[in-house]
Amino acid sequence: MSDTIAECRLLQRLGADAVGMSTVPEVIVARHCGMRVFGFSLITNKAVLDYDTKEKANHEEVLEASRKSARTLEKMVSVLVQRIEHNNNLA
């Protein structure tokens, strides 16, 4: 489900540059369980802010952005995990 135009406009007025779908609840649960958390987000689509535009938020746009970024994200996570494992072994 995509954000409505009204929601996007409100978030823009509040100063938001990006909006994540569900990071915060997962982080709260993980921290409650005593886990350390590192989070990052992939921006997959632009907000539609105009009622008169023919632009529409769509799932295909999200999937395409994800496909294009998959290899880069995979490399980032691999490097991050290696560094975390290396630093944990130093303690």
TIMI-2910 file (N, C-alpha, C, CB; in pm, 1 decimal, decimal comma, always signed):
<rs>
+----------+----------+----------+----------+----------+----------+----------+----------+----------+----------+----------+----------+------+
!      n_x !      n_y !      n_z !     ca_x !     ca_y !     ca_z !      c_x !      c_y !      c_z !     cb_x !     cb_y !     cb_z ! resn !
+----------+----------+----------+----------+----------+----------+----------+----------+----------+----------+----------+----------+------+
!    +84,3 !   -117,6 !     +0,0 !     +0,0 !     +0,0 !     +0,0 !    +88,6 !   +123,6 !     +0,0 !    -95,8 !     +0,0 !   +121,4 !  Met !
!    +58,5 !   +219,0 !    -82,0 !   +140,5 !   +339,5 !    -89,6 !    +79,3 !   +450,8 !     -5,5 !   +156,2 !   +385,2 !   -235,5 !  Ser !
!   +162,6 !   +548,7 !    +26,4 !   +114,7 !   +664,0 !   +100,8 !    +21,7 !   +746,2 !    +13,2 !   +232,3 !   +749,9 !   +151,0 !  Asp !
!    -75,5 !   +810,5 !    +75,8 !   -164,9 !   +897,1 !     +0,0 !    -95,0 !  +1029,4 !    -27,5 !   -298,0 !   +919,9 !    +75,9 !  Thr !
!   -148,9 !  +1106,2 !   -119,6 !    -92,7 !  +1237,9 !   -150,7 !    -97,8 !  +1326,0 !    -26,6 !   -169,3 !  +1304,7 !   -268,2 !  Ile !
!   -208,4 !  +1319,9 !    +47,3 !   -220,8 !  +1399,9 !   +169,3 !   -113,7 !  +1361,8 !   +271,7 !   -360,7 !  +1382,4 !   +230,6 !  Ala !
!    -87,7 !  +1232,4 !   +288,5 !    +15,9 !  +1188,0 !   +382,0 !   +153,6 !  +1237,8 !   +337,7 !    +16,0 !  +1034,0 !   +393,4 !  Glu !
!   +181,4 !  +1227,4 !   +209,0 !   +310,4 !  +1273,1 !   +156,2 !   +328,8 !  +1422,6 !   +175,8 !   +322,4 !  +1238,6 !     +8,1 !  Cys !
!   +223,7 !  +1498,9 !   +150,6 !   +232,0 !  +1643,8 !   +170,0 !   +256,0 !  +1678,3 !   +316,6 !   +103,8 !  +1711,8 !   +120,4 !  Arg !
!   +186,8 !  +1610,6 !   +407,1 !   +206,1 !  +1634,5 !   +550,2 !   +349,8 !  +1604,0 !   +591,2 !   +108,1 !  +1549,4 !   +632,9 !  Leu !
!   +399,3 !  +1490,4 !   +548,7 !   +535,8 !  +1452,1 !   +583,2 !   +637,1 !  +1552,2 !   +528,3 !   +566,4 !  +1312,1 !   +530,3 !  Leu !
!   +612,9 !  +1601,9 !   +406,7 !   +701,7 !  +1702,9 !   +348,0 !   +698,6 !  +1830,2 !   +432,6 !   +660,5 !  +1734,3 !   +201,2 !  Gln !
!   +580,4 !  +1873,3 !   +473,2 !   +567,9 !  +1994,2 !   +556,5 !   +634,8 !  +1976,4 !   +692,1 !   +420,5 !  +2030,2 !   +576,4 !  Arg !
!   +636,8 !  +1853,5 !   +741,4 !   +701,5 !  +1825,0 !   +869,6 !   +854,1 !  +1814,0 !   +856,6 !   +645,3 !  +1695,9 !   +928,4 !  Leu !
!   +902,0 !  +1821,1 !   +732,1 !  +1046,3 !  +1819,8 !   +709,6 !  +1105,3 !  +1686,3 !   +670,0 !  +1113,7 !  +1865,6 !   +829,9 !  Gly !
!  +1023,0 !  +1587,3 !   +642,7 !  +1073,7 !  +1455,5 !   +606,2 !  +1137,0 !  +1458,3 !   +467,5 !   +961,2 !  +1351,5 !   +611,0 !  Ala !
!  +1253,6 !  +1396,0 !   +456,5 !  +1318,7 !  +1378,6 !   +327,2 !  +1294,0 !  +1238,1 !   +273,1 !  +1469,4 !  +1405,6 !   +338,9 !  Asp !
!  +1268,5 !  +1144,9 !   +363,4 !  +1243,1 !  +1006,2 !   +324,7 !  +1154,4 !   +942,6 !   +430,9 !  +1376,8 !   +926,2 !   +307,5 !  Ala !
!  +1081,1 !   +840,6 !   +389,7 !   +991,4 !   +771,0 !   +481,4 !  +1015,0 !   +621,5 !   +467,1 !   +842,1 !   +807,2 !   +453,4 !  Val !
!  +1035,9 !   +554,8 !   +579,5 !  +1052,6 !   +410,5 !   +579,8 !   +922,4 !   +342,7 !   +617,5 !  +1164,1 !   +369,1 !   +675,6 !  Gly !
!   +907,5 !   +220,0 !   +572,1 !   +781,8 !   +151,1 !   +595,5 !   +771,6 !    +88,2 !   +733,3 !   +762,6 !    +46,5 !   +492,3 !  Met !
!   +877,3 !    +23,0 !   +781,0 !   +857,2 !    -51,7 !   +905,9 !   +984,1 !    -70,3 !   +988,0 !   +799,3 !   -186,0 !   +875,1 !  Ser !
!  +1081,8 !    +12,9 !   +973,2 !  +1207,9 !     -6,8 !  +1045,0 !  +1192,1 !     +6,9 !  +1196,0 !  +1311,1 !    +92,1 !   +995,9 !  Thr !
!  +1121,6 !   +106,6 !  +1241,1 !  +1113,9 !   +136,3 !  +1384,2 !  +1055,5 !    +21,2 !  +1465,9 !  +1031,0 !   +260,4 !  +1406,0 !  Val !
!   +942,4 !    -38,0 !  +1428,4 !   +891,8 !   -148,8 !  +1511,2 !   +991,3 !   -264,6 !  +1525,6 !   +762,7 !   -201,5 !  +1452,0 !  Pro !
!  +1059,8 !   -298,8 !  +1416,4 !  +1157,0 !   -407,8 !  +1423,4 !  +1273,5 !   -373,0 !  +1514,7 !  +1208,6 !   -441,6 !  +1284,2 !  Glu !
!  +1318,8 !   -249,3 !  +1509,7 !  +1429,2 !   -206,2 !  +1594,9 !  +1387,0 !   -208,0 !  +1742,1 !  +1476,9 !    -65,0 !  +1554,3 !  Val !
!  +1267,4 !   -163,2 !  +1771,2 !  +1219,1 !   -164,4 !  +1909,7 !  +1217,3 !   -307,3 !  +1964,2 !  +1077,7 !   -101,6 !  +1918,8 !  Ile !
!  +1166,6 !   -401,2 !  +1886,2 !  +1161,6 !   -540,9 !  +1929,9 !  +1303,1 !   -597,2 !  +1947,1 !  +1082,0 !   -626,3 !  +1828,7 !  Val !
!  +1390,4 !   -569,7 !  +1851,1 !  +1527,8 !   -620,0 !  +1859,3 !  +1598,9 !   -565,9 !  +1983,7 !  +1606,5 !   -581,8 !  +1732,6 !  Ala !
!  +1585,3 !   -437,8 !  +2009,7 !  +1649,0 !   -377,3 !  +2128,3 !  +1590,1 !   -435,8 !  +2256,0 !  +1631,7 !   -223,3 !  +2127,7 !  Arg !
!  +1460,0 !   -460,3 !  +2257,8 !  +1393,9 !   -522,0 !  +2372,6 !  +1453,1 !   -660,3 !  +2399,9 !  +1241,5 !   -532,5 !  +2348,5 !  His !
!  +1492,7 !   -728,2 !  +2292,8 !  +1554,3 !   -861,3 !  +2305,0 !  +1703,9 !   -853,7 !  +2333,1 !  +1530,7 !   -941,5 !  +2178,0 !  Cys !
!  +1756,2 !   -732,5 !  +2348,0 !  +1898,1 !   -716,3 !  +2378,9 !  +1990,2 !   -719,9 !  +2258,6 !  +1939,6 !   -821,3 !  +2473,1 !  Gly !
!  +1935,3 !   -711,4 !  +2139,5 !  +2017,6 !   -716,9 !  +2019,0 !  +2071,9 !   -579,2 !  +1984,2 !  +1937,4 !   -773,0 !  +1901,7 !  Met !
!  +2192,7 !   -576,3 !  +1928,9 !  +2246,3 !   -453,1 !  +1872,0 !  +2189,0 !   -439,3 !  +1731,7 !  +2403,9 !   -453,3 !  +1870,1 !  Arg !
!  +2166,1 !   -316,8 !  +1690,0 !  +2096,1 !   -293,7 !  +1563,2 !  +2173,9 !   -196,3 !  +1476,4 !  +1954,0 !   -240,3 !  +1588,3 !  Val !
!  +2182,8 !   -228,3 !  +1349,5 !  +2232,5 !   -136,0 !  +1248,3 !  +2126,4 !   -134,1 !  +1139,1 !  +2375,8 !   -178,7 !  +1192,2 !  Phe !
!  +2079,7 !    -17,2 !  +1103,7 !  +1975,7 !     -9,6 !  +1002,7 !  +2016,4 !    +78,0 !   +885,7 !  +1848,3 !    +42,2 !  +1063,5 !  Gly !
!  +1966,3 !    +46,4 !   +770,0 !  +1982,0 !   +132,0 !   +652,6 !  +1859,2 !   +112,9 !   +565,9 !  +2113,5 !    +99,0 !   +573,2 !  Phe !
!  +1834,4 !   +209,7 !   +482,1 !  +1715,0 !   +205,1 !   +397,9 !  +1751,9 !   +224,3 !   +251,9 !  +1613,9 !   +311,8 !   +441,4 !  Ser !
!  +1673,4 !   +166,6 !   +166,6 !  +1685,6 !   +184,0 !    +22,9 !  +1566,8 !   +267,6 !    -22,9 !  +1691,4 !    +46,0 !    -51,9 !  Leu !
!  +1596,1 !   +383,5 !    -78,7 !  +1489,5 !   +468,3 !   -131,2 !  +1448,8 !   +410,9 !   -266,4 !  +1535,5 !   +619,1 !   -143,7 !  Ile !
!  +1321,5 !   +374,7 !   -279,6 !  +1278,7 !   +304,3 !   -400,2 !  +1185,9 !   +384,0 !   -491,0 !  +1211,1 !   +178,6 !   -361,7 !  Thr !
!  +1124,0 !   +489,2 !   -439,7 !  +1034,5 !   +565,2 !   -525,3 !  +1012,6 !   +705,1 !   -468,4 !   +900,5 !   +492,3 !   -541,3 !  Asn !
!   +972,9 !   +795,3 !   -557,2 !   +944,1 !   +932,6 !   -516,2 !   +798,6 !   +942,0 !   -472,3 !   +973,5 !  +1033,0 !   -631,5 !  Lys !
!   +774,8 !  +1034,9 !   -379,5 !   +638,0 !  +1059,3 !   -335,5 !   +562,2 !  +1137,9 !   -442,4 !   +636,7 !  +1135,5 !   -200,8 !  Ala !
!   +436,4 !  +1105,6 !   -458,2 !   +348,6 !  +1180,5 !   -548,1 !   +279,5 !  +1286,3 !   -462,7 !   +243,4 !  +1085,9 !   -621,3 !  Val !
!   +301,8 !  +1414,6 !   -496,7 !   +252,5 !  +1524,9 !   -413,8 !   +142,7 !  +1607,7 !   -479,7 !   +366,1 !  +1614,8 !   -378,0 !  Leu !
!   +107,4 !  +1576,1 !   -602,6 !    +13,1 !  +1658,4 !   -677,1 !   -107,2 !  +1575,2 !   -720,7 !    +81,6 !  +1721,8 !   -799,2 !  Asp !
!   -226,3 !  +1621,0 !   -685,8 !   -348,4 !  +1549,5 !   -724,0 !   -372,9 !  +1551,7 !   -874,7 !   -467,9 !  +1609,6 !   -652,3 !  Tyr !
!   -319,2 !  +1651,2 !   -943,3 !   -345,0 !  +1665,6 !  -1086,9 !   -244,7 !  +1591,7 !  -1175,2 !   -344,6 !  +1811,0 !  -1123,5 !  Asp !
!   -147,0 !  +1527,3 !  -1117,8 !    -46,0 !  +1458,0 !  -1197,3 !    -97,7 !  +1323,0 !  -1246,8 !    +81,9 !  +1438,4 !  -1115,4 !  Thr !
!    -37,9 !  +1276,5 !  -1354,0 !    -70,1 !  +1142,4 !  -1402,5 !    +22,3 !  +1038,8 !  -1339,2 !    -59,5 !  +1136,5 !  -1556,0 !  Lys !
!   +124,4 !  +1087,6 !  -1263,9 !   +215,7 !   +998,2 !  -1193,4 !   +140,7 !   +924,1 !  -1084,3 !   +334,4 !  +1076,3 !  -1133,7 !  Glu !
!   +172,8 !   +800,2 !  -1067,8 !   +115,1 !   +719,9 !   -960,6 !   +227,6 !   +638,2 !   -896,9 !     +0,2 !   +626,7 !  -1014,3 !  Lys !
!   +220,1 !   +624,1 !   -765,8 !   +313,0 !   +533,2 !   -698,4 !   +273,8 !   +391,8 !   -740,6 !   +309,1 !   +550,5 !   -540,0 !  Ala !
!   +376,3 !   +309,0 !   -768,7 !   +342,2 !   +173,1 !   -808,7 !   +446,5 !    +73,3 !   -761,4 !   +327,2 !   +164,9 !   -959,5 !  Asn !
!   +401,0 !    -48,2 !   -745,1 !   +485,8 !   -154,7 !   -691,9 !   +598,6 !   -191,0 !   -788,9 !   +401,6 !   -278,5 !   -661,4 !  His !
!   +574,8 !   -182,5 !   -918,1 !   +678,3 !   -214,1 !  -1017,1 !   +799,1 !   -121,9 !  -1001,8 !   +621,5 !   -202,9 !  -1159,4 !  Glu !
!   +773,8 !     +4,8 !   -974,2 !   +881,9 !   +101,7 !   -952,8 !   +969,0 !    +59,5 !   -834,2 !   +824,0 !   +243,4 !   -929,1 !  Glu !
!   +904,9 !    +14,2 !   -728,4 !   +976,7 !    -31,8 !   -609,1 !  +1059,2 !   -155,7 !   -642,4 !   +877,7 !    -62,3 !   -493,6 !  Val !
!  +1000,2 !   -250,9 !   -710,5 !  +1072,1 !   -374,1 !   -746,9 !  +1191,4 !   -345,2 !   -837,1 !   +977,6 !   -472,2 !   -816,7 !  Leu !
!  +1174,6 !   -255,3 !   -932,9 !  +1283,3 !   -221,5 !  -1025,5 !  +1399,1 !   -155,1 !   -951,2 !  +1231,9 !   -128,6 !  -1137,5 !  Glu !
!  +1369,7 !    -61,4 !   -862,9 !  +1475,5 !     +3,4 !   -784,3 !  +1547,4 !    -98,4 !   -697,1 !  +1417,1 !   +116,1 !   -697,0 !  Ala !
!  +1474,0 !   -192,2 !   -642,4 !  +1534,4 !   -297,0 !   -559,6 !  +1625,4 !   -386,7 !   -641,7 !  +1426,0 !   -380,8 !   -492,1 !  Ser !
!  +1579,2 !   -424,8 !   -760,6 !  +1662,3 !   -509,5 !   -849,3 !  +1792,4 !   -438,4 !   -886,2 !  +1584,2 !   -546,6 !   -978,4 !  Arg !
!  +1782,1 !   -308,5 !   -919,7 !  +1900,0 !   -232,8 !   -960,6 !  +2000,8 !   -217,5 !   -847,1 !  +1858,7 !    -96,0 !  -1011,2 !  Lys !
!  +1954,2 !   -216,0 !   -724,6 !  +2042,4 !   -191,0 !   -610,2 !  +2084,3 !   -317,4 !   -536,2 !  +1974,8 !    -98,4 !   -514,1 !  Ser !
!  +2032,8 !   -431,5 !   -575,3 !  +2056,0 !   -555,5 !   -501,2 !  +2204,4 !   -587,9 !   -485,4 !  +1986,4 !   -670,4 !   -570,5 !  Ala !
!  +2282,3 !   -578,1 !   -592,3 !  +2424,1 !   -613,9 !   -587,5 !  +2501,2 !   -519,2 !   -493,4 !  +2485,2 !   -610,0 !   -729,8 !  Arg !
!  +2472,1 !   -391,5 !   -501,6 !  +2537,9 !   -293,4 !   -415,4 !  +2503,9 !   -319,4 !   -269,1 !  +2496,9 !   -150,5 !   -455,0 !  Thr !
!  +2377,6 !   -344,7 !   -241,3 !  +2336,7 !   -374,2 !   -103,8 !  +2402,1 !   -501,6 !    -52,6 !  +2184,9 !   -386,7 !    -95,0 !  Leu !
!  +2410,9 !   -601,5 !   -137,3 !  +2474,8 !   -727,3 !    -99,6 !  +2620,6 !   -703,2 !    -59,2 !  +2467,3 !   -828,8 !   -215,9 !  Glu !
!  +2692,3 !   -623,4 !   -138,1 !  +2832,3 !   -592,6 !   -106,7 !  +2844,2 !   -514,1 !    +23,2 !  +2896,6 !   -513,6 !   -221,0 !  Lys !
!  +2755,1 !   -414,8 !    +42,3 !  +2758,6 !   -334,7 !   +165,0 !  +2738,1 !   -421,6 !   +288,6 !  +2652,0 !   -224,9 !   +160,1 !  Met !
!  +2639,0 !   -508,7 !   +283,4 !  +2609,7 !   -594,7 !   +398,0 !  +2725,0 !   -691,5 !   +423,5 !  +2478,7 !   -672,6 !   +375,1 !  Val !
!  +2783,8 !   -744,8 !   +317,8 !  +2897,7 !   -836,8 !   +334,3 !  +3014,9 !   -768,3 !   +402,8 !  +2942,3 !   -892,0 !   +198,4 !  Ser !
!  +3048,3 !   -647,8 !   +359,2 !  +3158,2 !   -573,0 !   +420,1 !  +3125,0 !   -539,5 !   +565,1 !  +3187,2 !   -444,1 !   +340,4 !  Val !
!  +3004,5 !   -497,6 !   +589,5 !  +2962,4 !   -463,8 !   +724,8 !  +2974,6 !   -584,2 !   +818,0 !  +2818,5 !   -412,0 !   +724,2 !  Leu !
!  +2925,4 !   -699,1 !   +774,9 !  +2931,8 !   -820,1 !   +857,8 !  +3076,6 !   -859,5 !   +883,1 !  +2855,9 !   -936,7 !   +790,5 !  Val !
!  +3162,9 !   -851,9 !   +782,6 !  +3304,2 !   -884,9 !   +801,8 !  +3368,2 !   -793,0 !   +905,1 !  +3380,0 !   -875,6 !   +668,9 !  Gln !
!  +3337,6 !   -664,7 !   +898,3 !  +3394,5 !   -568,8 !   +993,0 !  +3342,0 !   -590,8 !  +1133,7 !  +3364,6 !   -426,8 !   +948,7 !  Arg !
!  +3214,4 !   -621,4 !  +1145,9 !  +3157,7 !   -648,6 !  +1277,9 !  +3222,8 !   -772,9 !  +1336,7 !  +3004,0 !   -666,3 !  +1269,8 !  Ile !
!  +3234,1 !   -880,4 !  +1256,8 !  +3297,1 !  -1004,0 !  +1305,4 !  +3441,6 !   -978,0 !  +1346,9 !  +3292,1 !  -1114,0 !  +1197,0 !  Glu !
!  +3514,3 !   -900,4 !  +1266,1 !  +3654,1 !   -868,2 !  +1296,5 !  +3664,2 !   -788,5 !  +1427,2 !  +3717,5 !   -788,3 !  +1180,1 !  His !
!  +3581,8 !   -687,7 !  +1443,4 !  +3584,7 !   -605,5 !  +1564,9 !  +3541,7 !   -683,8 !  +1688,7 !  +3494,9 !   -484,0 !  +1547,8 !  Asn !
!  +3447,4 !   -774,9 !  +1674,5 !  +3403,7 !   -855,0 !  +1789,3 !  +3513,7 !   -949,9 !  +1835,0 !  +3277,3 !   -934,5 !  +1754,3 !  Asn !
!  +3597,8 !   -994,7 !  +1742,6 !  +3707,0 !  -1085,1 !  +1778,8 !  +3819,2 !  -1011,8 !  +1851,0 !  +3762,0 !  -1153,8 !  +1654,6 !  Asn !
!  +3823,4 !   -879,0 !  +1842,5 !  +3927,8 !   -802,3 !  +1908,4 !  +3899,4 !   -781,0 !  +2056,6 !  +3944,5 !   -669,2 !  +1840,1 !  Leu !
!  +3775,6 !   -794,7 !  +2096,8 !  +3736,7 !   -765,0 !  +2235,3 !  +3779,3 !   -870,4 !  +2333,3 !  +3589,4 !   -747,8 !  +2244,5 !  Ala !
+----------+----------+----------+----------+----------+----------+----------+----------+----------+----------+----------+----------+------+
</rs>
